[in-house]
Structure formats: C-alpha cells, structure tokens
Amino acid sequence: MLGVIKIEYIYAGLLLHNAKQPINEENLTKVLSASGISVDAARVKALVAALSEVNIDEVIKSAAVPMVAAPAAAAPQPAPAAEAKEEKKEEKKEAAEEEAVEGLGALFG
C-alpha cells in the first residue's frame, strides 16, 4: 500500500503550478531532490496521477477563505489593573532617573 502522499510532495506540486511548470515526475523529482528530500518514486507517480484529474486553480479558489480584519472592539484589551501597574512602573523609573540626574548635578555644582 502506498499510503498517504506526504505534504512535501503536494507543496512541490503547488510550487511547480505557481511557476507555471508542468507537474510531471521529472519536475517533481527535481524540486524534491533540490529540497533535500529523499524521493519516493511511487509517491511521485501517485501525485502526478492524482493531480492530472484536478483543476488546481479551482481548488485553490474554493479553499480560499477571505481575510477580514477584526473589528477594533474585538481586540483583547489590557485589564485596567495591568495598565495602572505599568504606569506606576514608568513613574518610578522616571523618578529614579531624575534622582540620578540631580545626584550628578551635585557633583558638578
């Protein structure tokens, strides 16, 4: 039994299709070999045979899901407590920087 065609083989077929190259045993073998994949000739033959019956452009169109931007309100909002905590950290950091500047000013004053 041949088993399932590996995804790498399907990707190679899609790459050839996108490059407008024929999806045949020779081209699939070249793409897979160039990728460092150990090529199984039986899987290559099975994929070529399976894709010969498929209109790849139609399959891609029917499988494509339109991308819609999520509304801003749906985006997760940070908790108010987390915001307040972050503001306090920034205030403490600014106060420490001011003290450091004042301390340096005393050295040169």
Kinemage of the C-alpha trace (Angstrom):
@kinemage 1
@onewidth
@group {chain A} dominant
@subgroup {mainchain}
@vectorlist {calphas} color= white
{ca met a 1} P 0.000 0.000 0.000
{ca leu a 2} L 1.314 3.430 -0.961
{ca gly a 3} L -0.168 5.301 1.956
{ca val a 4} L -0.747 8.997 2.157
{ca ile a 5} L 1.130 11.344 -0.135
{ca lys a 6} L 3.408 13.462 2.018
{ca ile a 7} L 2.756 17.163 2.255
{ca glu a 8} L 6.211 17.931 0.845
{ca tyr a 9} L 5.149 16.311 -2.416
{ca ile a 10} L 1.987 18.404 -2.540
{ca tyr a 11} L 3.976 21.572 -1.824
{ca ala a 12} L 6.340 20.682 -4.643
{ca gly a 13} L 3.362 20.262 -6.964
{ca leu a 14} L 1.950 23.625 -5.899
{ca leu a 15} L 5.336 25.249 -6.407
{ca leu a 16} L 5.520 23.870 -9.938
{ca his a 17} L 1.956 25.011 -10.608
{ca asn a 18} L 2.732 28.512 -9.328
{ca ala a 19} L 5.844 28.630 -11.525
{ca lys a 20} L 3.675 27.547 -14.477
{ca gln a 21} L 5.783 24.423 -14.952
{ca pro a 22} L 4.315 21.035 -15.837
{ca ile a 23} L 3.632 18.820 -12.849
{ca asn a 24} L 5.314 15.660 -14.018
{ca glu a 25} L 7.535 13.014 -12.460
{ca glu a 26} L 10.761 14.617 -13.652
{ca asn a 27} L 9.946 18.107 -12.354
{ca leu a 28} L 8.581 16.859 -9.035
{ca thr a 29} L 11.669 14.731 -8.508
{ca lys a 30} L 13.923 17.715 -9.249
{ca val a 31} L 12.094 20.004 -6.816
{ca leu a 32} L 12.023 17.408 -4.044
{ca ser a 33} L 15.682 16.485 -4.539
{ca ala a 34} L 16.720 20.139 -4.560
{ca ser a 35} L 14.925 20.480 -1.207
{ca gly a 36} L 17.000 17.680 0.261
{ca ile a 37} L 14.049 15.299 0.436
{ca ser a 38} L 14.592 11.612 -0.224
{ca val a 39} L 12.317 10.972 -3.211
{ca asp a 40} L 9.954 8.011 -3.302
{ca ala a 41} L 9.242 7.334 -6.995
{ca ala a 42} L 5.936 5.600 -6.209
{ca arg a 43} L 4.662 8.664 -4.325
{ca val a 44} L 5.758 10.931 -7.174
{ca lys a 45} L 3.839 8.802 -9.676
{ca ala a 46} L 0.776 8.743 -7.423
{ca leu a 47} L 0.780 12.517 -7.042
{ca val a 48} L 1.213 13.137 -10.768
{ca ala a 49} L -1.691 10.784 -11.469
{ca ala a 50} L -3.886 12.374 -8.803
{ca leu a 51} L -3.176 15.938 -9.929
{ca ser a 52} L -3.832 15.131 -13.578
{ca glu a 53} L -7.537 14.970 -12.657
{ca val a 54} L -7.560 18.206 -10.636
{ca asn a 55} L -8.014 21.843 -11.663
{ca ile a 56} L -5.622 23.315 -9.094
{ca asp a 57} L -6.765 26.908 -9.648
{ca glu a 58} L -10.374 25.952 -8.892
{ca val a 59} L -9.367 24.020 -5.786
{ca ile a 60} L -7.375 26.985 -4.501
{ca lys a 61} L -10.269 29.366 -5.169
{ca ser a 62} L -12.790 27.135 -3.425
{ca ala a 63} L -10.496 26.578 -0.445
{ca ala a 64} L -9.511 30.216 -0.037
{ca val a 65} L -11.018 31.930 2.960
{ca pro a 66} L -11.394 35.679 2.631
{ca met a 67} L -9.335 37.538 5.187
{ca val a 68} L -11.365 40.096 7.083
{ca ala a 69} L -9.843 42.496 9.557
{ca ala a 70} L -11.168 42.023 13.050
{ca pro a 71} L -13.055 44.999 14.440
{ca ala a 72} L -11.055 47.041 16.920
{ca ala a 73} L -13.561 46.320 19.679
{ca ala a 74} L -12.924 42.593 19.302
{ca ala a 75} L -9.224 43.000 20.046
{ca pro a 76} L -8.340 41.989 23.597
{ca gln a 77} L -7.966 44.977 25.891
{ca pro a 78} L -5.483 45.010 28.754
{ca ala a 79} L -7.028 44.935 32.185
{ca pro a 80} L -7.247 48.321 33.942
{ca ala a 81} L -5.200 46.993 36.863
{ca ala a 82} L -2.413 45.962 34.482
{ca glu a 83} L -2.413 49.431 32.917
{ca ala a 84} L -2.218 51.114 36.320
{ca lys a 85} L 0.617 48.830 37.361
{ca glu a 86} L 2.510 49.630 34.152
{ca glu a 87} L 2.037 53.385 34.705
{ca lys a 88} L 3.388 53.100 38.265
{ca lys a 89} L 6.482 51.286 36.970
{ca glu a 90} L 7.085 54.047 34.441
{ca glu a 91} L 6.621 56.750 37.099
{ca lys a 92} L 9.102 55.027 39.432
{ca lys a 93} L 11.598 54.690 36.605
{ca glu a 94} L 11.267 58.402 35.738
{ca ala a 95} L 11.678 59.385 39.408
{ca ala a 96} L 14.822 57.259 39.684
{ca glu a 97} L 16.250 58.862 36.550
{ca glu a 98} L 15.518 62.356 37.930
{ca glu a 99} L 17.261 61.497 41.207
{ca ala a 100} L 20.282 60.220 39.291
{ca val a 101} L 20.477 63.441 37.273
{ca glu a 102} L 20.190 65.525 40.462
{ca gly a 103} L 22.934 63.475 42.078
{ca leu a 104} L 25.238 64.070 39.111
{ca gly a 105} L 24.393 67.779 39.226
{ca ala a 106} L 25.563 67.924 42.868
{ca leu a 107} L 28.960 66.564 41.840
{ca phe a 108} L 29.497 69.422 39.416
{ca gly a 109} L 27.675 72.154 41.361
